[in-house]
Amino acid sequence: MSTAPRLTALDALHRSLGATMTDFAGWDMPLRYASERDEHNAVRTRAGLFDLSHMGEITVTGPQAAAFLSYALVGNIATVGVGRARYTMIVAEDGGILDDLIVYRLADAEYMVVANAGNAQLVLDTLTARAGGFDAEVRDDRDAYALLAVQGPDSPAVLKSVTDADLDGLKYYAGLPGTVAGVPALIARTGYTGEDGFELFVDPAHAEQLWKALTEAGAPYGLIPCGLSCRDTLRLEAGMPLYGHELTTALTPFDAGLGRVVKFEKEGDFVGREALTAAAERAETAPPRKLVGLVARGRRVPRAGYPVVAGGEVVGEVTSGAPSPTLGKPIAMAYVDAAHAEPGTEGVGVDIRGTHEPYEVVALPFYKRRK
């Protein structure tokens, strides 16, 4: 028996804007409002407004909160300063990735872990199970927050018009408490689009008020509401991994080319250390398939699961693919054998329904914003 999808605090507003809704990780979310391409281009050139309230917030508090998170996750959370954030991962004992996370240090002994929507319950359960023996409390705060994001080159100007928070002093991967359009918020300079931008964690009761205020403040800059569809093409162009595509339980962080997030030098043991040590050694001696970019020479769009081929042999697999509004061509991310992973490698194609379409191997990301 299927359960009804969860609704964000902005559900009625999305429907009033004519959004096409879709079930995503158990939530009813806006896929698009009008044109996916227009929404994508607005974020690349001006600003876009997203509802990301499906993300999973988990609060960890207590005298041993830092030590606990450094044990439960692969990163060294003890070195995160108050007001800063860190990208990290939670893995199984065998090193397989359970989820990629952002951890915010809100106070000396208070952290907020933000998990992907589809993995939030698993992350909550896993953290709770790993907290035994630590003087730390794990709390499910998914219902305590709505999450709005303003992304794009004009996002600082939009936000400055409705807050007196020190946005100029707010670094990338940092957060500070403030008031935005009269609404108390945690203002974080993070995002998933490849552009400058902010994510605003607020009480769900204030979400609609804040959305309307940001819409009004952003109107002179061409800000428009944006759905999950353009969020996916934006993150793909920026070479950002998506759980379930570039990241899975079958891959360690080293397999995914993200071994840098694993901090072996931190104090004490951590879950997965032994398996990840072996994975790091394997990556040195026998490099795993490498995540690369593929740009189509033709017009056919690759999709996740399509084989990457060279010389009549399968040498990899597409993990994400879509038309790129910025490049004007279909693009994909794929794991390919090391022998075919160098940018400019000749003779690589994607098997699209039996036809081997030619693709160019390129370094990731496809797109970098101008500083």
C-alpha positions as CSV (number, residue, x, y, z in Angstrom):
1,M,0.0,0.0,0.0
2,S,1.6,3.3,-1.1
3,T,1.6,6.2,1.2
4,A,0.7,9.7,0.1
5,P,3.8,11.9,-0.6
6,R,4.7,14.5,2.0
7,L,4.0,18.2,1.3
8,T,6.3,21.1,2.0
9,A,4.9,24.3,3.6
10,L,4.9,25.9,0.2
11,D,2.8,23.2,-1.6
12,A,-0.3,25.4,-2.1
13,L,1.9,28.3,-3.3
14,H,3.6,26.1,-5.9
15,R,0.3,24.9,-7.2
16,S,-1.0,28.5,-7.4
17,L,2.0,29.3,-9.6
18,G,1.1,26.4,-12.0
19,A,4.0,24.2,-11.1
20,T,4.2,20.7,-12.5
21,M,4.5,18.6,-9.4
22,T,6.4,15.2,-9.1
23,D,6.9,12.6,-6.4
24,F,10.6,12.9,-5.3
25,A,11.9,10.8,-2.5
26,G,8.5,10.6,-0.9
27,W,7.8,14.3,-1.3
28,D,5.5,16.2,-3.7
29,M,7.9,18.7,-5.2
30,P,7.8,21.2,-8.1
31,L,9.5,19.8,-11.2
32,R,9.2,23.0,-13.2
33,Y,7.0,26.1,-13.3
34,A,7.1,26.8,-17.0
35,S,10.3,26.3,-19.1
36,E,13.1,24.2,-17.6
37,R,15.6,26.0,-20.0
38,D,14.4,29.5,-18.8
39,E,14.7,28.4,-15.2
40,H,18.2,27.0,-15.8
41,N,19.3,30.1,-17.6
42,A,17.9,32.4,-15.0
43,V,20.1,30.8,-12.3
44,R,23.2,31.0,-14.6
45,T,22.7,34.6,-15.5
46,R,20.4,36.2,-12.9
47,A,18.8,34.4,-10.0
48,G,16.4,31.6,-9.2
49,L,14.3,30.7,-6.2
50,F,14.0,27.0,-5.0
51,D,12.0,25.1,-2.4
52,L,14.3,22.5,-1.0
53,S,12.3,21.6,2.1
54,H,12.5,17.9,1.3
55,M,16.1,17.9,2.6
56,G,16.6,16.2,5.9
57,E,17.9,18.2,8.9
58,I,19.3,16.2,11.9
59,T,20.6,18.1,15.0
60,V,23.4,16.7,17.1
61,T,24.1,18.3,20.5
62,G,26.1,17.5,23.6
63,P,29.6,17.7,25.0
64,Q,30.9,14.9,22.7
65,A,28.9,16.0,19.6
66,A,32.1,16.7,17.7
67,A,33.9,13.5,18.7
68,F,30.7,11.5,17.9
69,L,30.3,13.0,14.4
70,S,34.0,12.4,13.7
71,Y,33.5,8.8,14.6
72,A,30.2,8.4,12.7
73,L,31.3,10.3,9.5
74,V,34.5,10.2,7.3
75,G,35.4,13.8,7.9
76,N,37.2,15.5,10.8
77,I,34.2,17.4,12.2
78,A,36.1,18.6,15.3
79,T,38.0,21.0,13.1
80,V,34.9,22.7,11.7
81,G,34.7,26.2,13.3
82,V,31.5,27.7,14.7
83,G,29.6,29.2,11.8
84,R,31.3,27.1,9.2
85,A,30.1,24.0,7.2
86,R,31.7,21.0,5.7
87,Y,30.9,18.6,2.9
88,T,31.4,15.0,4.1
89,M,30.0,11.5,3.8
90,I,28.6,8.7,6.0
91,V,29.6,5.2,5.0
92,A,28.9,1.6,5.9
93,E,31.5,-0.6,7.6
94,D,32.5,-1.8,4.2
95,G,33.2,1.8,3.0
96,G,30.1,2.0,0.8
97,I,28.6,5.5,0.6
98,L,25.3,5.7,2.5
99,D,24.9,9.4,1.8
100,D,26.8,12.7,1.2
101,L,26.1,15.4,3.7
102,I,26.7,18.9,4.7
103,V,27.4,19.5,8.4
104,Y,27.0,22.9,9.9
105,R,28.5,23.8,13.3
106,L,25.9,26.1,14.8
107,A,27.5,26.4,18.3
108,D,30.3,24.9,20.3
109,A,28.3,21.8,21.0
110,E,25.6,22.0,18.3
111,Y,25.7,20.7,14.8
112,M,23.1,20.4,12.0
113,V,23.6,17.5,9.6
114,V,21.7,17.9,6.3
115,A,21.0,14.7,4.4
116,N,19.5,14.0,1.0
117,A,15.8,13.5,1.1
118,G,15.8,9.9,0.0
119,N,18.4,9.0,2.6
120,A,17.3,11.1,5.5
121,Q,15.7,8.3,7.5
122,L,18.6,6.0,6.9
123,V,21.1,8.7,8.0
124,L,19.0,9.5,11.1
125,D,18.8,5.8,12.1
126,T,22.5,5.2,11.4
127,L,23.6,8.2,13.5
128,T,21.2,7.2,16.3
129,A,22.7,3.7,16.3
130,R,26.3,5.0,16.3
131,A,25.7,7.4,19.1
132,G,25.9,4.8,21.8
133,G,28.8,5.5,24.2
134,F,29.0,9.2,23.3
135,D,27.6,12.0,25.4
136,A,25.6,13.3,22.4
137,E,22.0,13.5,21.4
138,V,20.7,12.9,17.8
139,R,17.4,14.7,17.1
140,D,15.2,14.5,14.0
141,D,14.5,18.1,13.0
142,R,13.1,17.5,9.6
143,D,9.7,19.0,10.6
144,A,11.4,22.0,12.2
145,Y,12.7,23.6,9.0
146,A,11.7,24.7,5.6
147,L,14.6,25.3,3.2
148,L,14.6,28.0,0.5
149,A,17.5,28.7,-1.8
150,V,18.4,31.8,-3.8
151,Q,21.0,30.9,-6.4
152,G,22.7,32.8,-9.2
153,P,25.0,35.7,-9.8
154,D,22.4,38.3,-8.6
155,S,21.5,36.3,-5.5
156,P,23.7,38.5,-3.2
157,A,22.0,41.6,-4.4
158,V,18.5,40.1,-4.0
159,L,19.3,38.9,-0.5
160,K,21.0,42.2,0.6
161,S,17.8,44.0,-0.2
162,V,15.9,42.1,2.5
163,T,18.5,41.5,5.2
164,D,21.1,43.5,7.1
165,A,23.1,40.3,7.8
166,D,26.8,40.6,6.8
167,L,26.6,38.8,3.5
168,D,29.9,40.2,2.2
169,G,31.6,38.6,5.2
170,L,29.8,35.3,4.8
171,K,32.3,32.9,3.1
172,Y,31.4,29.9,0.9
173,Y,30.4,26.9,3.2
174,A,29.6,29.1,6.1
175,G,26.4,30.1,7.8
176,L,25.1,32.7,10.2
177,P,21.9,33.4,12.0
178,G,20.0,36.5,10.7
179,T,16.7,38.0,9.8
180,V,15.5,37.9,6.1
181,A,12.4,39.9,5.3
182,G,11.5,39.9,9.0
183,V,11.9,36.1,9.2
184,P,14.5,34.5,11.5
185,A,16.8,32.3,9.4
186,L,20.0,30.4,9.3
187,I,21.7,32.0,6.2
188,A,24.1,29.6,4.6
189,R,26.3,30.3,1.6
190,T,25.9,26.9,0.0
191,G,24.2,25.5,-3.0
192,Y,24.0,22.8,-5.7
193,T,24.0,24.8,-8.9
194,G,27.6,25.9,-9.5
195,E,26.7,29.5,-8.9
196,D,27.0,31.8,-5.9
197,G,23.9,31.5,-3.7
198,F,22.3,31.1,-0.3
199,E,20.2,28.5,1.4
200,L,17.8,29.8,4.1
201,F,16.7,27.5,6.9
202,V,13.5,28.8,8.5
203,D,10.5,27.8,10.5
204,P,7.9,26.2,8.1
205,A,5.3,28.7,9.4
206,H,7.4,31.5,7.9
207,A,8.2,29.8,4.5
208,E,5.4,31.4,2.5
209,Q,6.1,34.9,3.8
210,L,9.7,34.5,3.0
211,W,9.1,33.1,-0.5
212,K,6.8,36.0,-1.4
213,A,9.3,38.6,0.0
214,L,12.2,37.1,-2.0
215,T,10.0,36.9,-5.1
216,E,9.2,40.6,-4.8
217,A,12.8,41.6,-4.0
218,G,14.1,39.5,-6.9
219,A,11.7,40.9,-9.5
220,P,14.0,43.8,-10.6
221,Y,16.8,41.2,-11.1
222,G,14.8,38.8,-13.1
223,L,14.5,36.1,-10.4
224,I,12.0,33.4,-11.1
225,P,10.9,30.2,-9.3
226,C,12.8,27.1,-10.2
227,G,12.0,23.4,-9.9
228,L,13.9,20.2,-9.5
229,S,14.4,19.7,-13.2
230,C,16.7,22.7,-13.7
231,R,18.4,22.0,-10.4
232,D,19.5,18.7,-11.9
233,T,20.9,20.2,-15.1
234,L,22.6,22.9,-13.1
235,R,24.4,20.5,-10.8
236,L,25.3,18.2,-13.8
237,E,27.0,21.1,-15.6
238,A,28.8,21.9,-12.4
239,G,30.0,18.3,-12.1
240,M,28.3,17.8,-8.7
241,P,27.4,14.2,-7.8
242,L,23.9,13.0,-7.1
243,Y,23.2,10.2,-4.6
244,G,21.9,7.2,-6.4
245,H,23.7,8.2,-9.6
246,E,27.4,9.1,-9.0
247,L,27.3,7.9,-5.4
248,T,26.0,4.6,-4.2
249,T,26.5,1.9,-1.5
250,A,28.5,0.0,-4.2
251,L,31.1,2.8,-4.3
252,T,33.6,4.1,-1.7
253,P,34.6,7.7,-1.6
254,F,37.8,6.7,-3.4
255,D,35.9,4.9,-6.1
256,A,33.9,8.1,-6.6
257,G,37.1,10.2,-6.9
258,L,36.2,11.9,-3.6
259,G,38.8,10.3,-1.3
260,R,39.8,13.8,-0.2
261,V,36.8,13.9,2.1
262,V,38.1,10.9,4.1
263,K,40.4,12.2,7.0
264,F,42.5,9.3,8.2
265,E,44.6,11.7,10.3
266,K,41.8,12.6,12.7
267,E,41.9,11.4,16.3
268,G,40.3,8.1,17.2
269,D,38.7,5.4,15.1
270,F,35.8,6.0,12.7
271,V,33.3,3.8,11.0
272,G,34.7,2.3,7.8
273,R,38.4,3.2,8.5
274,E,39.7,-0.3,7.8
275,A,37.7,-0.7,4.6
276,L,38.6,2.8,3.4
277,T,42.3,2.3,4.1
278,A,42.2,-0.7,1.8
279,A,40.2,1.3,-0.8
280,A,42.7,4.1,-0.8
281,E,45.5,1.5,-1.4
282,R,43.6,-0.1,-4.2
283,A,43.0,3.3,-5.8
284,E,46.8,3.9,-5.8
285,T,47.8,0.5,-7.3
286,A,44.8,-0.4,-9.4
287,P,42.9,2.8,-10.2
288,P,39.1,2.3,-10.3
289,R,36.9,3.6,-13.0
290,K,37.1,7.3,-13.1
291,L,34.2,9.8,-13.2
292,V,34.5,11.9,-16.4
293,G,32.5,14.2,-18.4
294,L,31.1,13.3,-21.9
295,V,30.0,15.9,-24.4
296,A,27.9,14.7,-27.4
297,R,29.1,15.2,-30.9
298,G,25.5,14.7,-32.1
299,R,22.1,15.5,-30.6
300,R,21.1,12.3,-28.9
301,V,20.8,12.5,-25.1
302,P,22.5,9.8,-22.9
303,R,20.7,8.6,-19.8
304,A,21.8,6.9,-16.6
305,G,22.7,3.2,-17.1
306,Y,23.7,3.5,-20.8
307,P,26.9,1.7,-21.6
308,V,30.0,3.7,-22.6
309,V,31.9,1.9,-25.4
310,A,35.2,2.0,-27.1
311,G,36.5,-0.4,-29.8
312,G,33.4,-2.5,-29.6
313,E,33.9,-3.1,-25.8
314,V,32.0,-1.7,-22.9
315,V,34.4,0.5,-20.9
316,G,32.0,2.3,-18.6
317,E,28.5,3.4,-17.7
318,V,26.7,6.7,-17.8
319,T,25.5,7.9,-14.3
320,S,23.7,11.1,-15.3
321,G,22.9,12.7,-18.7
322,A,20.8,15.6,-20.0
323,P,20.8,18.4,-22.6
324,S,23.0,21.2,-21.4
325,P,21.4,24.6,-21.8
326,T,24.7,26.3,-21.2
327,L,26.8,24.2,-23.7
328,G,23.9,23.7,-26.2
329,K,24.8,20.0,-26.4
330,P,23.8,16.8,-24.6
331,I,26.3,16.0,-21.7
332,A,26.8,13.2,-19.3
333,M,28.8,12.0,-16.3
334,A,30.1,8.5,-16.5
335,Y,32.5,6.1,-14.8
336,V,34.9,4.8,-17.4
337,D,38.0,2.6,-17.3
338,A,41.2,4.5,-16.5
339,A,42.6,3.8,-20.0
340,H,39.7,5.8,-21.6
341,A,39.4,8.6,-18.9
342,E,41.9,11.1,-20.2
343,P,40.3,14.3,-21.7
344,G,40.5,14.1,-25.4
345,T,40.5,10.3,-25.6
346,E,39.5,9.2,-29.1
347,G,36.9,6.6,-30.1
348,V,34.6,6.8,-27.1
349,G,30.9,6.6,-27.5
350,V,27.6,5.9,-25.7
351,D,25.4,3.0,-26.7
352,I,22.0,4.6,-27.1
353,R,19.5,1.9,-27.9
354,G,22.0,-0.1,-30.0
355,T,23.6,2.8,-31.8
356,H,27.1,3.9,-30.7
357,E,26.9,7.7,-30.6
358,P,30.3,9.5,-30.5
359,Y,31.2,11.5,-27.4
360,E,34.2,13.6,-26.4
361,V,35.8,12.8,-23.0
362,V,36.3,16.1,-21.0
363,A,37.4,17.0,-17.5
364,L,34.8,17.9,-15.0
365,P,33.1,20.2,-14.4
366,F,31.6,21.2,-17.7
367,Y,30.9,24.7,-16.4
368,K,32.7,26.9,-13.9
369,R,31.3,30.3,-12.9
370,R,33.4,33.4,-13.3
371,K,34.6,34.7,-9.9
